[in-house]
Each structure stands twice: as C-alpha cells, then as structure tokens.
C-alpha cells in the first residue's frame, strides 16, 4: 500500500513540475498580451488606421532614445518634443546609424510615461514593430506615425497629464 502511495505522489509531483515549467514558458507571451491590451507599464497600443477625430486638448509628446551597451549604433529622436492635439495624427522620426564594420540586426522595445497614458497612445506605423537591419556605416530615418486616442480627453484620470514621453531602447536582435 505504501509503494502505491509513493508512486502516486511521484507522478503528481512530476505533473506539477511539468505544469510549472510550461507556465514559465507561457508567462512572457501572456504578460506581453496583457500589457498590449491594457496599456500596463506604459505599453502603447497598435492601431490599424489613423485617427479621424481631433479633440481640442493639446499635449506635449517628448521622445527618448537609448541603446543597449552591446549595440554599436547611434540612435536619437530627430526632434525632442512636439505639441499635438488629442486625436491628431502625428509623425516623427528617429535617426539611427550603425558605426560598426558589420551588418547588425536590432530590435526596439518601447513604452510611454506616465504609464497610465499607454492605453491611449496609438501607433499606426513604427520601426519598432519589426527587426531593423543596418549595414556598416548605414544611416537611416525611422518613422513613427501615432495619435493619442480621443477618449483620452474624456478620462478624468488623464486630467493631470500634459506631457507624454515615448521611449525606445534598441537591442542587438538575437534569435
């Protein structure tokens, strides 16, 4: 009887361990989907179309650029700040240069601050949606087409937000 109990316990522990391992692998994509749906942590939203409604409320949108220390690129916004109306379609560019002697693939992560504004920040087109390959010495302008969702103006939690900062960090892409 004791042998059967030990076997059952062993099988149960093996299933628990396998479940925990599976959950560990699923946690990153689940967290990413959660952030994209809720704007948690300043995660911006993807939009299929541009905005068709502009609201009479202006915001400053600041732009920030960082690179990981292992990436030999120069990366910076072409303009530090713009002023936009809520709902207005706006475009800005980030400048990148590969100053190494090799072709390098990079990928950008992004967020906005304050975090609570992430749910309203809509990107229609962005270099951050895909890997970016820069050849040795290549310089490129990378566009971002975005708008602040008009519902932003109706949210009382956004009344104290006058500036939103869009930040990118570029990393060397490793498959």
N, C-alpha and C positions, 0 to 999 in steps of 0.2 A: 504494500500500500504506500509506503514511504517513497519507493522508487518511482511510482506513478505520479505522486505529488511533485517530486523534484523535476521530472520530465515536463510536466505541465507548467511549472514555474519557469523552467529554462526556455520553453517555447514562447511563453508570454513575454519574458524579458527580451527575447530575440525580436519579437514583433514590435515591442515598444522601442527598441534601439533602431530598428529599420524605419519606423514611423518618424522618430526624431531626426534621423538622417534625411529622410525625404522632406520633412518640414524645413530643415536648414537650407536645402537647395531651393525650395519654393519661396522662402521668405523674401529674397531680394526682388523677384518679379512681382510678388504680391504687394510688397511695400511700394515699389515703383508705380504700380497701377493705382494704389490707394492715394499716393501723393498727386498723381496726374488728375485723378477725379476730384479731389478735394482741395487742391492747392496747398496741402500741408507742407510746411517747411519752405514756403515761398516757391513751390513748383508752379511754373507757368502752364497755361493751357494751350493746346493746339486748336487752331480754327481752320475750317475748310474754306471759308470765304471771308472777304473783307467786311468791315462794318458798314452798315447803311444808315446808321442813326448817330448823330453827333449831339452831345449834350453841352449846355453852356456851363461847364465847370472845367477849369484848367488845372493841370498838374505839371510838375516838373518831372521829367524822366531822366535820371542820371545813368551813365554807362560806366561799367567797371570791367577790367580785363586782367586776368592773371594767367600765368603758365606754370606748369609743374617744373621743378628744377632740372628734371632729366630731358626736357624738350628744348632743343636749341632753336627756338623761334622767338621772334619779336611779335608781340600781339598787343594791340591797343585799339580803343574806340577812335573813330575819326572825329567825333565830337563828344565832349564830356557830358553835355546836358542839352535837352531840348524841352520846349514847353508845348504841350498838346492839350486839346480839348478831349474830354472823355468821349469815346466813340470815334474819334478821328483816326483815320488810317495814317500811320507814320512809318517812314523808312529811315534806317540809319545803317552805317557800315562799320565794320571792324577791319582793321588793317593787320595783315599777317605777313611775316617774312621768315623763310627758312634760311638761316645763315650758316647751316652746316654744309658739308660736301656730299651729303647723301639724301636720297628721297625719303621723306618721313610721312607717315600717316598719323594724323592727330584726331582727337575727338574731344568735343567741348561738353562740359557739364554746365548747368545754369540754374539760377534761382533769382527771385526778386526779394527785396526787403522794402517795407516791412512784410513779414511772412503772410500776414492776413490779406495782402493785396494779390497774392499769387493766383487765387481763384478767378480774378477779374482780368489778369494780364493775358491777352490772346496773341499768340504768334501764328501768323498765316504762312510765312516762309522764313526759314532760318538755316544758316550754315550748320547750326548745332543739331539738326535732325539727321545728319549724315556724317560719315567719316570724311576728313579733308586730307588730301594728299598734296604736299608741296614738294616740288623738285628743288635741288640745291640752288640757293640764291633766289628762288622764286618769291615774288611779292604779289599778294592778291588782296582785293577788297571783298569782304564777305558781308552780304546784306542780311538785314533783319527787317521784316515787314510785320508790324504789330499794331494793336489798338487796345485800349482799355475798355472793357465791356461797359456799355451804357448803364447796366444795372448797378455798377459801382456807385453812381450818383444817388441811388435810392437806398443804399445800405447805410444805416446810421452808424455802424461800426467803422465806416470809412471816412466819417466826417473829419477826423483829425489827420487824415493822410493828405499831404500836399506834395510829397515827393516820393517817387518810387525809384529804386535803384535796381537796374538789371545787371547781373554779374555773370561773367563766364570764366571758367578755368579750363584751359586746354591741357590735355594729357597726351602722351605718346600712346597711340592705339595699339593694344596687344590683343590678338585673338585668343 
